Every structure is written in structure tokens, then in C-alpha cells.
Amino acid sequence: MISEVESSLVSAEPQRRRPAPKRVPRPELPVDDAIGAWGQPLAPVKNLDEVARRYPGRKLTLEGERKPLEFYGTTERPNAFSMDSLEFFFLIAQYFREALPLRLILLMIACQKAGGRIHLTQEEMATVLDVHRSKVSEALQEIMGHGIVFKVKRGTYQFNPPYSYRVAEFIPGTETAGGEYVKVPQYSTISKIRNDASLPDLVRFPSLEDMRRAIEELRQKRAEERAARRHKRAQGLEKGTAQ
């Protein structure tokens, strides 16, 4: 049985959940109050872009392990890669009609050292590409004629930095030495080349405009040759019909 006191405490109305007290909003951190941030409550960061917009001019950093660059490489040349001009690739793909000059350019890109130096003899190039040395010599002269690379001495060539350039490389050491990290800034190599008056102007001041004009001339020439072949075929058909 429920006593009179207990019955007076029981209400016939359905019980409703009491609303939770509203949380006090976190104080906003003034943009110019970096020291005051230490006294403010912490909140999880869900969007770094939003934080960057709220506090322009401040450097955001993340702590944690970064994955290495996912480039194929060998143990001797781990994560080896170069900076290459996409416009340069676009034009040489149009200009060089034969495969060998393109293969030779790719080989030199792959073999360049920090600073753009290529230590390969023509015999070594021919061996890697599996062609006769005379063919390599012809293709190399054509490539050098556009200022893409130039000869420093026998067995050493230099890639023109605006086309392809390897800024840095890690040279593995021996069991007693840990190795060496070599870095050659691109601007220093460009400056050195431009100040060398013994080099051709196309090397000192490289430009892809000559190659663009050559591409248009080749296209015009091929268009005229195709038109001449069509005209010759048409004349042959008319002659055969007349007979």
C-alpha cells in the first residue's frame, strides 16, 4: 500500500525529461592573442583549412610519421627523381618523329646527377639502348642542336635546367660512413650557364620557341606532301578513266 505521504508525491501526469543545461560556449580565441591561447579550453580540430582561415599568417604543423615518397628506385638511388618541364615533354613528343632521340632524352633524364650532370659515354648510351654508336651520335647531335643538353667534356653532359633538372640526391655510403646528401639549387646552375660566354646562345638562354616554329614548319611540309600525293592519285584516276 502507498501511504498518503507517498501518494502525494506521485503525479498522474506523465513524467517529462528535464532539459539538459546548456553548455557555456567556448570563448573564441582572438586572432591577435597568441599568448592567451594557453588559458583557453582545448577542442578537437576537425578541419585544418577552417583553422587556417581563422588564423591567417600562422604556421600549422602536424606531428606524426610521414610516409616516404612513393617513387620506384634502387637501393643505390632511393627515391631518385627529377624536376621536368611538362611543356618540354609536350613539344619533344611532337617534334621528334623517330623514337631514338626520345629514348636518349629519357635515358639522360634517368641518369643525371644532382645539378643536371650526366656521366655517360656514347658507348654506354648505345649499350643501354641496344643500338649502334653511330645512331646514338646522330641522335645526340640533334638533341644538342636544340640546346637540350650540351657537352662538358668526354663522357660528361649537362642537362639544361629549364627542361629537366635533378636538385638533390642521396649518395649511399659504406659500412663505416652513413652516406652524403648532395643538393645543387637550380638557380645557381642556371646562373653559371648564362655567365659562360663560350656556350651557344640557345644553351645560355634556352627557349622552346625555335622548336615550336620547327613543329609548325614540319606540319606545313607534311601537309603539302599529302596534298601532292592526293593530287597525283587524282591525276592517275583521271588518266585511267580517259583511257
Disulfide bonds with the S-S distance in Angstrom:
none
